[in-house]
């Protein structure tokens, strides 16, 4: 059990019961105590209490009045009454008001241990039943997200079951991808259903919604429905959220509302239509392994830029990728390992990626790897020389505002090809390489100089001292100042 509250005005008896509970063998996360009924009532109102031991005769508010007040609350603990009087009328009154056990003073250690053991088993059983009911409820709701109720009778049954609990008020449906694999929320105002299609679904009470967005989920890529009411409108809300999620994927925007995704002029859509025609798809496929790597990348860049600008509709993008993946899998099946083939198939599931940016980067890495494996004729020595040139430039300029676009432009190499080649050459991506270089230099300066942390931050390329300190601590587990102290010991 999580919490036990002992209410007794006699301090010695109260402390004795707490000690017995601690040594009972029952796992109790927290044991609270107080000396009167009024204080106990405030505690029960302010937090969840699993079990409450209470004396009957106390100042300010006696045990009987306390029990009656608790019975008006939504979350009621299991109550055990303690009395110094063998009075049958007291016992009857307490039991009538829902008291589970009645113990006479002086309290018996074995009796208390026995009661706690019994209650622990009951709480565990209730928790298991509640979880089972919640799982069944989630499965029913998951079904309703993607299926219409079969009859009016089914709708009425569902409304009777759910509308009073959650769907009676206004709610919104969010469909998306939890960034950085964040922990799922555990909240009574949020129904979390993972793995609906390629997305996770959150159903949130409308008045709690703003807090949801500003919590740890503010960086999630979400499509958000308009406010809805009633279980019968759940599927429509989900469809709104799905449409917005597709827009969020292409617009690279964390939160998109159902009616927010702006329409793209038909003329721009018509201009980009050529990129999804069979001839264009076939050309991108045939360029693989021909040695025309720059042209291959340029073709794909134009395609993805059109998707990002929403000149290619989300559904047309998905259909085009389906066709390409089907053709590539068939054409190059003998050149692919099982792992490569399965990775290719995963690109069918576009919404498993937060946005088109992450999808494009992963997809292009796969394309370039395939391009190399089946006979890329690029000059490897020339590529190595360019990588050495890039590393030298990074080493000389790591303390300035550089990024992958700056470096790839400096060595006159296509951005996507540079990203792929850099990782092949160094074993890590550009961002991590630059960060490691900066952190190594920061460590050296902390150990060998008396420069201030803010000065070191600027010297290694971070204008924002707090950002530098956060990255340093994430990397090494200590702050820059703590690292310096450790080195001086």
Number of C-alpha atoms within 10 A of each C-alpha: 18 14 17 23 22 24 29 28 19 13 12 10 16 19 14 13 20 19 13 16 20 16 13 17 11 17 15 17 10 12 17 14 22 18 19 24 27 19 15 24 16 10 16 18 14 9 10 14 21 20 22 23 26 32 27 26 18 18 13 10 16 17 25 22 15 19 23 13 13 19 14 9 11 8 14 17 21 17 22 22 23 22 20 13 13 11 10 9 9 16 20 12 12 23 16 10 15 14 21 14 16 18 21 14 12 10 16 12 15 11 11 19 18 13 14 22 15 12 18 19 13 13 16 12 12 12 12 12 12 12 12 12 12 13 13 12 15 16 13 12 19 18 14 19 21 15 10 14 16 8 9 10 10 12 15 14 11 18 17 13 14 15 16 11 10 20 22 16 15 15 26 25 31 31 31 31 28 22 17 9 8 12 10 14 14 9 9 9 17 19 20 18 18 17 13 14 11 15 23 19 27 21 23 24 24 19 13 13 17 12 12 17 14 10 9 15 19 16 17 20 26 34 31 30 27 18 15 20 18 17 23 20 14 23 20 18 25 26 19 22 27 24 21 25 32 25 27 26 30 23 20 17 17 20 24 24 19 23 13 13 17 9 9 13 10 10 10 14 17 11 12 21 17 14 21 19 11 13 11 16 20 15 12 19 18 13 17 25 21 15 16 14 20 14 13 21 21 14 17 20 16 13 22 21 17 21 22 20 15 22 23 27 21 18 11 13 20 17 14 19 18 16 16 19 19 14 15 18 18 10 13 14 13 10 13 16 10 11 8 15 17 12 14 18 13 12 20 18 15 21 23 20 21 25 23 22 17 14 18 19 14 14 17 18 17 17 21 20 18 18 20 17 13 14 12 18 13 15 9 11 9 10 16 14 12 20 22 15 14 20 18 12 15 21 12 10 14 21 20 14 11 14 13 19 14 13 20 20 13 13 16 11 18 15 17 22 16 23 20 20 22 24 15 13 13 12 10 14 16 19 10 10 17 20 17 14 15 22 19 12 17 22 17 13 19 21 17 12 10 10 12 12 19 15 13 24 24 16 17 22 19 20 17 11 15 12 11 24 19 14 16 23 14 11 13 12 12 15 18 24 13 13 17 20 12 11 12 10 5
